[in-house]
């Protein structure tokens, strides 16, 4: 499984997981991806067969719902909870790395257009 980390997540998460042979890309580390609209980003992730990791539930949930209504598929959404993965704490990004490592080691879900909550 391949992941694309939305801009709010530290690029170091992708660096660490890539170093462990997982396929993880950070939007924040890719100049051409920064500033894309949510729809463009979901379309890009789908084209690259990457599940998108984001805490932006408010924008991506309605977008994913609209895509289902339009019979469009995406490669998956992983929603992160900002309370659990609080970027202002010392636990971050280590706690996100650990959770994504566990997810990637034994993915609990497969297929198209799925949504998972961390």
C-alpha positions as CSV (number, residue, x, y, z in Angstrom):
1,X,0.0,0.0,0.0
2,X,1.2,3.5,-0.8
3,X,0.4,6.6,1.2
4,X,0.4,10.3,0.5
5,X,0.6,12.5,3.6
6,X,-1.4,15.8,3.4
7,X,0.5,19.0,4.1
8,X,-0.3,19.3,7.8
9,X,1.8,16.2,8.5
10,X,5.5,16.5,9.0
11,X,7.7,15.3,6.0
12,X,9.8,13.4,8.6
13,X,7.0,10.9,8.8
14,X,7.5,10.0,5.2
15,X,11.2,10.0,5.5
16,X,11.2,7.6,8.4
17,X,8.7,5.2,6.9
18,X,10.4,5.3,3.5
19,X,13.6,4.4,5.2
20,X,11.8,1.2,6.5
21,X,10.9,0.3,2.9
22,X,7.3,1.6,3.0
23,X,6.1,3.8,0.0
24,X,5.1,7.1,1.7
25,X,5.3,10.5,0.1
26,X,4.8,13.9,1.8
27,X,2.9,16.7,0.1
28,X,4.9,19.2,2.2
29,X,8.2,17.8,0.7
30,X,6.9,17.9,-3.0
31,X,6.9,21.4,-4.4
32,X,4.5,20.4,-7.2
33,X,1.9,19.1,-4.8
34,X,1.9,22.0,-2.3
35,X,-1.1,24.3,-2.6
36,X,-3.2,21.8,-4.6
37,X,-6.9,22.0,-4.0
38,X,-8.4,19.1,-2.0
39,X,-10.0,17.7,-5.1
40,X,-6.8,17.9,-7.1
41,X,-4.9,16.2,-4.3
42,X,-7.4,13.4,-4.0
43,X,-7.3,13.0,-7.8
44,X,-3.5,12.9,-7.8
45,X,-3.4,10.3,-5.0
46,X,-5.9,8.2,-6.9
47,X,-3.8,8.4,-10.1
48,X,-0.7,7.3,-8.1
49,X,-2.7,4.6,-6.2
50,X,-1.9,6.2,-2.9
51,X,-4.2,6.4,0.1
52,X,-4.4,10.0,1.4
53,X,-3.5,10.6,5.1
54,X,-5.1,13.8,6.4
55,X,-6.8,15.3,9.4
56,X,-9.0,17.4,7.2
57,X,-12.3,15.6,7.7
58,X,-14.4,18.7,7.1
59,X,-13.3,19.0,3.5
60,X,-12.4,15.4,2.5
61,X,-15.4,13.6,3.8
62,X,-17.9,15.6,1.7
63,X,-15.5,15.3,-1.3
64,X,-15.4,11.5,-0.9
65,X,-19.2,11.3,-0.5
66,X,-19.6,13.4,-3.7
67,X,-17.2,11.1,-5.6
68,X,-19.2,8.0,-4.5
69,X,-22.4,9.8,-5.7
70,X,-20.6,10.5,-9.0
71,X,-19.4,6.8,-9.3
72,X,-15.8,7.9,-9.0
73,X,-13.3,5.9,-6.9
74,X,-10.3,6.9,-4.9
75,X,-7.5,4.9,-3.4
76,X,-8.5,5.4,0.2
77,X,-8.6,8.0,2.9
78,X,-7.0,7.7,6.3
79,X,-8.2,10.3,8.7
80,X,-6.0,11.3,11.6
81,X,-7.3,12.8,14.8
82,X,-5.6,16.1,15.7
83,X,-6.1,15.3,19.4
84,X,-4.3,11.9,19.1
85,X,-1.6,13.2,16.8
86,X,-1.2,16.7,18.2
87,X,1.6,18.4,16.3
88,X,2.3,20.6,19.3
89,X,3.4,17.7,21.5
90,X,6.6,15.8,21.9
91,X,4.8,12.6,21.0
92,X,4.4,13.8,17.4
93,X,5.5,12.7,14.9
94,X,6.6,9.5,16.6
95,X,3.1,8.5,17.4
96,X,1.9,9.0,13.9
97,X,4.9,7.0,12.5
98,X,4.1,4.1,14.9
99,X,0.4,4.1,13.9
100,X,1.1,4.2,10.2
101,X,3.8,1.6,10.5
102,X,1.3,-0.7,12.1
103,X,-1.3,0.1,9.5
104,X,1.2,-0.5,6.6
105,X,2.6,-3.7,8.1
106,X,-0.9,-5.4,8.2
107,X,-3.4,-3.2,6.3
108,X,-6.8,-3.7,7.9
109,X,-8.7,-2.6,4.8
110,X,-8.3,-3.0,1.0
111,X,-10.1,-2.1,-2.2
112,X,-11.3,1.2,-3.4
113,X,-12.9,4.3,-1.9
114,X,-12.4,3.1,1.7
115,X,-12.1,5.4,4.7
116,X,-10.1,4.5,7.9
117,X,-9.8,6.5,11.1
118,X,-6.6,6.5,13.1
